[in-house]
Amino acid sequence: MSWKIESRDKRYKQGYYTPENPKKYVGEKDNIFFRSGWELKLMIFLDRNAHVTQWASEPFAIKYINKLTKKQHRYFIDFWAVVSGKKVLIEVKPSKEVQKPNPISESKVNYKKLKNYNIACETYIRNISKWEAAINFCKTNNMIFKIFTENDFKKLNIIT
């Protein structure tokens, strides 16, 4: 197993992953890019897990309409895998982006909190738009859609 970190921003772990089991990877094996430490952990898990027979990173785009802007975009799903014979699409997100943002207390409103709340709401609406498109895509193509958060990594005991 190897990976090369090429992060421009020190807050995030990004780079290229080289699979231990290259026959399992579907796609260009020399260009497997991870955008976070969680994506890297999932790559290692998919690569090493005996129940996973095939996997790919950002294999294709799904068209979706952003409910906020009403514009069409392309959603590149994080992972595709065949797990115990079932095709699965997997998205990796922090748990705070999976849950509806909590409203700000009126007594604690200020510009920065309001701006952050608006960003969180926009992110949540965009994610919901993407995930609805992914769920419909999965129904049409006999696949399963999963969202992995840091909590799932803890439950599965995925440690690198």
TORSEVEX-607655 format. One record per residue (C-alpha): residue number from 1; residue in three letters; y, x, z. Coordinates in nm, 3 decimals. Layout:
// TORSEVEX-607655
<tordren><num>NUM</num><residuo>ala</residuo><py>Y</py><px>X</px><pz>Z</pz></tordren>
...
// end
This chain:
// TORSEVEX-607655
<tordren><num>1</num><residuo>met</residuo><py>0.000</py><px>0.000</px><pz>0.000</pz></tordren>
<tordren><num>2</num><residuo>ser</residuo><py>0.345</py><px>0.124</px><pz>-0.078</pz></tordren>
<tordren><num>3</num><residuo>trp</residuo><py>0.694</py><px>-0.004</px><pz>-0.120</pz></tordren>
<tordren><num>4</num><residuo>lys</residuo><py>1.019</py><px>0.154</px><pz>-0.210</pz></tordren>
<tordren><num>5</num><residuo>ile</residuo><py>1.330</py><px>0.028</px><pz>-0.037</pz></tordren>
<tordren><num>6</num><residuo>glu</residuo><py>1.640</py><px>0.013</px><pz>-0.255</pz></tordren>
<tordren><num>7</num><residuo>ser</residuo><py>1.875</py><px>-0.198</px><pz>-0.049</pz></tordren>
<tordren><num>8</num><residuo>arg</residuo><py>2.243</py><px>-0.190</px><pz>-0.136</pz></tordren>
<tordren><num>9</num><residuo>asp</residuo><py>2.320</py><px>-0.389</px><pz>0.176</pz></tordren>
<tordren><num>10</num><residuo>lys</residuo><py>2.186</py><px>-0.234</px><pz>0.498</pz></tordren>
<tordren><num>11</num><residuo>arg</residuo><py>2.138</py><px>-0.580</px><pz>0.656</pz></tordren>
<tordren><num>12</num><residuo>tyr</residuo><py>1.854</py><px>-0.668</px><pz>0.416</pz></tordren>
<tordren><num>13</num><residuo>lys</residuo><py>1.529</py><px>-0.496</px><pz>0.328</pz></tordren>
<tordren><num>14</num><residuo>gln</residuo><py>1.488</py><px>-0.500</px><pz>-0.051</pz></tordren>
<tordren><num>15</num><residuo>gly</residuo><py>1.284</py><px>-0.296</px><pz>-0.292</pz></tordren>
<tordren><num>16</num><residuo>tyr</residuo><py>0.970</py><px>-0.270</px><pz>-0.504</pz></tordren>
<tordren><num>17</num><residuo>tyr</residuo><py>0.614</py><px>-0.336</px><pz>-0.389</pz></tordren>
<tordren><num>18</num><residuo>thr</residuo><py>0.302</py><px>-0.168</px><pz>-0.524</pz></tordren>
<tordren><num>19</num><residuo>pro</residuo><py>-0.009</py><px>-0.382</px><pz>-0.464</pz></tordren>
<tordren><num>20</num><residuo>glu</residuo><py>-0.326</py><px>-0.241</px><pz>-0.307</pz></tordren>
<tordren><num>21</num><residuo>asn</residuo><py>-0.527</py><px>-0.487</px><pz>-0.517</pz></tordren>
<tordren><num>22</num><residuo>pro</residuo><py>-0.350</py><px>-0.482</px><pz>-0.854</pz></tordren>
<tordren><num>23</num><residuo>lys</residuo><py>-0.621</py><px>-0.694</px><pz>-1.020</pz></tordren>
<tordren><num>24</num><residuo>lys</residuo><py>-0.510</py><px>-0.988</px><pz>-0.804</pz></tordren>
<tordren><num>25</num><residuo>tyr</residuo><py>-0.148</py><px>-0.966</px><pz>-0.918</pz></tordren>
<tordren><num>26</num><residuo>val</residuo><py>-0.050</py><px>-1.176</px><pz>-1.220</pz></tordren>
<tordren><num>27</num><residuo>gly</residuo><py>0.243</py><px>-1.024</px><pz>-1.401</pz></tordren>
<tordren><num>28</num><residuo>glu</residuo><py>0.417</py><px>-0.690</px><pz>-1.436</pz></tordren>
<tordren><num>29</num><residuo>lys</residuo><py>0.266</py><px>-0.480</px><pz>-1.157</pz></tordren>
<tordren><num>30</num><residuo>asp</residuo><py>0.534</py><px>-0.209</px><pz>-1.177</pz></tordren>
<tordren><num>31</num><residuo>asn</residuo><py>0.821</py><px>-0.452</px><pz>-1.118</pz></tordren>
<tordren><num>32</num><residuo>ile</residuo><py>0.734</py><px>-0.654</px><pz>-0.805</pz></tordren>
<tordren><num>33</num><residuo>phe</residuo><py>1.067</py><px>-0.691</px><pz>-0.627</pz></tordren>
<tordren><num>34</num><residuo>phe</residuo><py>1.110</py><px>-0.818</px><pz>-0.271</pz></tordren>
<tordren><num>35</num><residuo>arg</residuo><py>1.446</py><px>-0.952</px><pz>-0.151</pz></tordren>
<tordren><num>36</num><residuo>ser</residuo><py>1.375</py><px>-0.957</px><pz>0.222</pz></tordren>
<tordren><num>37</num><residuo>gly</residuo><py>1.144</py><px>-0.822</px><pz>0.489</pz></tordren>
<tordren><num>38</num><residuo>trp</residuo><py>0.976</py><px>-1.164</px><pz>0.504</pz></tordren>
<tordren><num>39</num><residuo>glu</residuo><py>0.904</py><px>-1.156</px><pz>0.130</pz></tordren>
<tordren><num>40</num><residuo>leu</residuo><py>0.756</py><px>-0.808</px><pz>0.174</pz></tordren>
<tordren><num>41</num><residuo>lys</residuo><py>0.534</py><px>-0.935</px><pz>0.459</pz></tordren>
<tordren><num>42</num><residuo>leu</residuo><py>0.412</py><px>-1.224</px><pz>0.245</pz></tordren>
<tordren><num>43</num><residuo>met</residuo><py>0.340</py><px>-0.989</px><pz>-0.047</pz></tordren>
<tordren><num>44</num><residuo>ile</residuo><py>0.126</py><px>-0.772</px><pz>0.178</pz></tordren>
<tordren><num>45</num><residuo>phe</residuo><py>-0.051</py><px>-1.081</px><pz>0.315</pz></tordren>
<tordren><num>46</num><residuo>leu</residuo><py>-0.122</py><px>-1.222</px><pz>-0.032</pz></tordren>
<tordren><num>47</num><residuo>asp</residuo><py>-0.236</py><px>-0.882</px><pz>-0.158</pz></tordren>
<tordren><num>48</num><residuo>arg</residuo><py>-0.476</py><px>-0.820</px><pz>0.133</pz></tordren>
<tordren><num>49</num><residuo>asn</residuo><py>-0.608</py><px>-1.169</px><pz>0.208</pz></tordren>
<tordren><num>50</num><residuo>ala</residuo><py>-0.962</py><px>-1.229</px><pz>0.080</pz></tordren>
<tordren><num>51</num><residuo>his</residuo><py>-0.890</py><px>-1.603</px><pz>0.028</pz></tordren>
<tordren><num>52</num><residuo>val</residuo><py>-0.615</py><px>-1.517</px><pz>-0.223</pz></tordren>
<tordren><num>53</num><residuo>thr</residuo><py>-0.765</py><px>-1.447</px><pz>-0.566</pz></tordren>
<tordren><num>54</num><residuo>gln</residuo><py>-0.437</py><px>-1.433</px><pz>-0.762</pz></tordren>
<tordren><num>55</num><residuo>trp</residuo><py>-0.068</py><px>-1.414</px><pz>-0.681</pz></tordren>
<tordren><num>56</num><residuo>ala</residuo><py>0.269</py><px>-1.353</px><pz>-0.845</pz></tordren>
<tordren><num>57</num><residuo>ser</residuo><py>0.630</py><px>-1.308</px><pz>-0.737</pz></tordren>
<tordren><num>58</num><residuo>glu</residuo><py>0.903</py><px>-1.522</px><pz>-0.899</pz></tordren>
<tordren><num>59</num><residuo>pro</residuo><py>0.663</py><px>-1.619</px><pz>-1.179</pz></tordren>
<tordren><num>60</num><residuo>phe</residuo><py>0.872</py><px>-1.890</px><pz>-1.347</pz></tordren>
<tordren><num>61</num><residuo>ala</residuo><py>1.173</py><px>-2.118</px><pz>-1.317</pz></tordren>
<tordren><num>62</num><residuo>ile</residuo><py>1.183</py><px>-2.487</px><pz>-1.233</pz></tordren>
<tordren><num>63</num><residuo>lys</residuo><py>1.483</py><px>-2.687</px><pz>-1.353</pz></tordren>
<tordren><num>64</num><residuo>tyr</residuo><py>1.664</py><px>-2.889</px><pz>-1.088</pz></tordren>
<tordren><num>65</num><residuo>ile</residuo><py>1.985</py><px>-3.087</px><pz>-1.044</pz></tordren>
<tordren><num>66</num><residuo>asn</residuo><py>2.202</py><px>-2.981</px><pz>-0.748</pz></tordren>
<tordren><num>67</num><residuo>lys</residuo><py>2.274</py><px>-3.308</px><pz>-0.564</pz></tordren>
<tordren><num>68</num><residuo>leu</residuo><py>2.616</py><px>-3.180</px><pz>-0.460</pz></tordren>
<tordren><num>69</num><residuo>thr</residuo><py>2.750</py><px>-3.056</px><pz>-0.795</pz></tordren>
<tordren><num>70</num><residuo>lys</residuo><py>2.533</py><px>-3.279</px><pz>-1.020</pz></tordren>
<tordren><num>71</num><residuo>lys</residuo><py>2.473</py><px>-2.971</px><pz>-1.240</pz></tordren>
<tordren><num>72</num><residuo>gln</residuo><py>2.142</py><px>-2.843</px><pz>-1.368</pz></tordren>
<tordren><num>73</num><residuo>his</residuo><py>2.018</py><px>-2.503</px><pz>-1.249</pz></tordren>
<tordren><num>74</num><residuo>arg</residuo><py>1.700</py><px>-2.294</px><pz>-1.258</pz></tordren>
<tordren><num>75</num><residuo>tyr</residuo><py>1.500</py><px>-2.238</px><pz>-0.941</pz></tordren>
<tordren><num>76</num><residuo>phe</residuo><py>1.284</py><px>-1.927</px><pz>-0.934</pz></tordren>
<tordren><num>77</num><residuo>ile</residuo><py>1.013</py><px>-2.002</px><pz>-0.682</pz></tordren>
<tordren><num>78</num><residuo>asp</residuo><py>0.938</py><px>-1.701</px><pz>-0.458</pz></tordren>
<tordren><num>79</num><residuo>phe</residuo><py>0.558</py><px>-1.695</px><pz>-0.501</pz></tordren>
<tordren><num>80</num><residuo>trp</residuo><py>0.267</py><px>-1.852</px><pz>-0.684</pz></tordren>
<tordren><num>81</num><residuo>ala</residuo><py>-0.084</py><px>-1.797</px><pz>-0.550</pz></tordren>
<tordren><num>82</num><residuo>val</residuo><py>-0.441</py><px>-1.917</px><pz>-0.582</pz></tordren>
<tordren><num>83</num><residuo>val</residuo><py>-0.568</py><px>-1.960</px><pz>-0.225</pz></tordren>
<tordren><num>84</num><residuo>ser</residuo><py>-0.927</py><px>-2.076</px><pz>-0.172</pz></tordren>
<tordren><num>85</num><residuo>gly</residuo><py>-0.923</py><px>-2.214</px><pz>-0.527</pz></tordren>
<tordren><num>86</num><residuo>lys</residuo><py>-0.598</py><px>-2.410</px><pz>-0.483</pz></tordren>
<tordren><num>87</num><residuo>lys</residuo><py>-0.276</py><px>-2.325</px><pz>-0.666</pz></tordren>
<tordren><num>88</num><residuo>val</residuo><py>0.018</py><px>-2.294</px><pz>-0.428</pz></tordren>
<tordren><num>89</num><residuo>leu</residuo><py>0.392</py><px>-2.241</px><pz>-0.476</pz></tordren>
<tordren><num>90</num><residuo>ile</residuo><py>0.554</py><px>-2.069</px><pz>-0.178</pz></tordren>
<tordren><num>91</num><residuo>glu</residuo><py>0.921</py><px>-2.044</px><pz>-0.085</pz></tordren>
<tordren><num>92</num><residuo>val</residuo><py>1.035</py><px>-1.805</px><pz>0.191</pz></tordren>
<tordren><num>93</num><residuo>lys</residuo><py>1.342</py><px>-1.914</px><pz>0.390</pz></tordren>
<tordren><num>94</num><residuo>pro</residuo><py>1.491</py><px>-1.865</px><pz>0.736</pz></tordren>
<tordren><num>95</num><residuo>ser</residuo><py>1.426</py><px>-2.172</px><pz>0.953</pz></tordren>
<tordren><num>96</num><residuo>lys</residuo><py>1.801</py><px>-2.239</px><pz>0.984</pz></tordren>
<tordren><num>97</num><residuo>glu</residuo><py>1.810</py><px>-2.313</px><pz>0.607</pz></tordren>
<tordren><num>98</num><residuo>val</residuo><py>1.517</py><px>-2.556</px><pz>0.628</pz></tordren>
<tordren><num>99</num><residuo>gln</residuo><py>1.677</py><px>-2.784</px><pz>0.885</pz></tordren>
<tordren><num>100</num><residuo>lys</residuo><py>1.978</py><px>-3.011</px><pz>0.848</pz></tordren>
<tordren><num>101</num><residuo>pro</residuo><py>2.279</py><px>-2.833</px><pz>1.005</pz></tordren>
<tordren><num>102</num><residuo>asn</residuo><py>2.394</py><px>-2.960</px><pz>1.343</pz></tordren>
<tordren><num>103</num><residuo>pro</residuo><py>2.741</py><px>-3.119</px><pz>1.338</pz></tordren>
<tordren><num>104</num><residuo>ile</residuo><py>3.020</py><px>-2.937</px><pz>1.518</pz></tordren>
<tordren><num>105</num><residuo>ser</residuo><py>3.142</py><px>-3.088</px><pz>1.843</pz></tordren>
<tordren><num>106</num><residuo>glu</residuo><py>3.494</py><px>-3.227</px><pz>1.796</pz></tordren>
<tordren><num>107</num><residuo>ser</residuo><py>3.611</py><px>-3.036</px><pz>2.099</pz></tordren>
<tordren><num>108</num><residuo>lys</residuo><py>3.496</py><px>-2.705</px><pz>1.949</pz></tordren>
<tordren><num>109</num><residuo>val</residuo><py>3.620</py><px>-2.737</px><pz>1.590</pz></tordren>
<tordren><num>110</num><residuo>asn</residuo><py>3.806</py><px>-2.442</px><pz>1.443</pz></tordren>
<tordren><num>111</num><residuo>tyr</residuo><py>3.850</py><px>-2.307</px><pz>1.091</pz></tordren>
<tordren><num>112</num><residuo>lys</residuo><py>3.565</py><px>-2.053</px><pz>1.108</pz></tordren>
<tordren><num>113</num><residuo>lys</residuo><py>3.313</py><px>-2.301</px><pz>1.255</pz></tordren>
<tordren><num>114</num><residuo>leu</residuo><py>3.411</py><px>-2.565</px><pz>1.000</pz></tordren>
<tordren><num>115</num><residuo>lys</residuo><py>3.379</py><px>-2.316</px><pz>0.713</pz></tordren>
<tordren><num>116</num><residuo>asn</residuo><py>3.036</py><px>-2.202</px><pz>0.836</pz></tordren>
<tordren><num>117</num><residuo>tyr</residuo><py>2.924</py><px>-2.563</px><pz>0.880</pz></tordren>
<tordren><num>118</num><residuo>asn</residuo><py>3.031</py><px>-2.647</px><pz>0.524</pz></tordren>
<tordren><num>119</num><residuo>ile</residuo><py>2.843</py><px>-2.345</px><pz>0.387</pz></tordren>
<tordren><num>120</num><residuo>ala</residuo><py>2.532</py><px>-2.444</px><pz>0.585</pz></tordren>
<tordren><num>121</num><residuo>cys</residuo><py>2.554</py><px>-2.801</px><pz>0.450</pz></tordren>
<tordren><num>122</num><residuo>glu</residuo><py>2.593</py><px>-2.681</px><pz>0.090</pz></tordren>
<tordren><num>123</num><residuo>thr</residuo><py>2.296</py><px>-2.445</px><pz>0.132</pz></tordren>
<tordren><num>124</num><residuo>tyr</residuo><py>2.083</py><px>-2.721</px><pz>0.281</pz></tordren>
<tordren><num>125</num><residuo>ile</residuo><py>2.170</py><px>-2.968</px><pz>0.001</pz></tordren>
<tordren><num>126</num><residuo>arg</residuo><py>2.098</py><px>-2.704</px><pz>-0.266</pz></tordren>
<tordren><num>127</num><residuo>asn</residuo><py>1.765</py><px>-2.620</px><pz>-0.101</pz></tordren>
<tordren><num>128</num><residuo>ile</residuo><py>1.665</py><px>-2.987</px><pz>-0.074</pz></tordren>
<tordren><num>129</num><residuo>ser</residuo><py>1.747</py><px>-3.029</px><pz>-0.444</pz></tordren>
<tordren><num>130</num><residuo>lys</residuo><py>1.528</py><px>-2.730</px><pz>-0.533</pz></tordren>
<tordren><num>131</num><residuo>trp</residuo><py>1.241</py><px>-2.837</px><pz>-0.312</pz></tordren>
<tordren><num>132</num><residuo>glu</residuo><py>1.234</py><px>-3.192</px><pz>-0.448</pz></tordren>
<tordren><num>133</num><residuo>ala</residuo><py>1.205</py><px>-3.046</px><pz>-0.799</pz></tordren>
<tordren><num>134</num><residuo>ala</residuo><py>0.929</py><px>-2.809</px><pz>-0.682</pz></tordren>
<tordren><num>135</num><residuo>ile</residuo><py>0.737</py><px>-3.094</px><pz>-0.514</pz></tordren>
<tordren><num>136</num><residuo>asn</residuo><py>0.756</py><px>-3.301</px><pz>-0.834</pz></tordren>
<tordren><num>137</num><residuo>phe</residuo><py>0.647</py><px>-2.999</px><pz>-1.039</pz></tordren>
<tordren><num>138</num><residuo>cys</residuo><py>0.351</py><px>-2.949</px><pz>-0.805</pz></tordren>
<tordren><num>139</num><residuo>lys</residuo><py>0.247</py><px>-3.315</px><pz>-0.826</pz></tordren>
<tordren><num>140</num><residuo>thr</residuo><py>0.253</py><px>-3.299</px><pz>-1.206</pz></tordren>
<tordren><num>141</num><residuo>asn</residuo><py>0.059</py><px>-2.969</px><pz>-1.216</pz></tordren>
<tordren><num>142</num><residuo>asn</residuo><py>-0.192</py><px>-3.028</px><pz>-0.934</pz></tordren>
<tordren><num>143</num><residuo>met</residuo><py>-0.039</py><px>-2.768</px><pz>-0.704</pz></tordren>
<tordren><num>144</num><residuo>ile</residuo><py>0.071</py><px>-2.746</px><pz>-0.341</pz></tordren>
<tordren><num>145</num><residuo>phe</residuo><py>0.426</py><px>-2.658</px><pz>-0.231</pz></tordren>
<tordren><num>146</num><residuo>lys</residuo><py>0.479</py><px>-2.463</px><pz>0.093</pz></tordren>
<tordren><num>147</num><residuo>ile</residuo><py>0.789</py><px>-2.332</px><pz>0.267</pz></tordren>
<tordren><num>148</num><residuo>phe</residuo><py>0.737</py><px>-2.028</px><pz>0.489</pz></tordren>
<tordren><num>149</num><residuo>thr</residuo><py>0.983</py><px>-1.948</px><pz>0.769</pz></tordren>
<tordren><num>150</num><residuo>glu</residuo><py>0.977</py><px>-1.678</px><pz>1.035</pz></tordren>
<tordren><num>151</num><residuo>asn</residuo><py>0.785</py><px>-1.927</px><pz>1.252</pz></tordren>
<tordren><num>152</num><residuo>asp</residuo><py>0.500</py><px>-1.940</px><pz>0.999</pz></tordren>
<tordren><num>153</num><residuo>phe</residuo><py>0.475</py><px>-1.562</px><pz>0.996</pz></tordren>
<tordren><num>154</num><residuo>lys</residuo><py>0.433</py><px>-1.569</px><pz>1.374</pz></tordren>
<tordren><num>155</num><residuo>lys</residuo><py>0.166</py><px>-1.846</px><pz>1.357</pz></tordren>
<tordren><num>156</num><residuo>leu</residuo><py>-0.033</py><px>-1.661</px><pz>1.091</pz></tordren>
<tordren><num>157</num><residuo>asn</residuo><py>0.011</py><px>-1.334</px><pz>1.280</pz></tordren>
<tordren><num>158</num><residuo>ile</residuo><py>0.142</py><px>-1.166</px><pz>0.964</pz></tordren>
<tordren><num>159</num><residuo>ile</residuo><py>0.257</py><px>-0.829</px><pz>1.086</pz></tordren>
<tordren><num>160</num><residuo>thr</residuo><py>0.324</py><px>-0.518</px><pz>0.881</pz></tordren>
// end
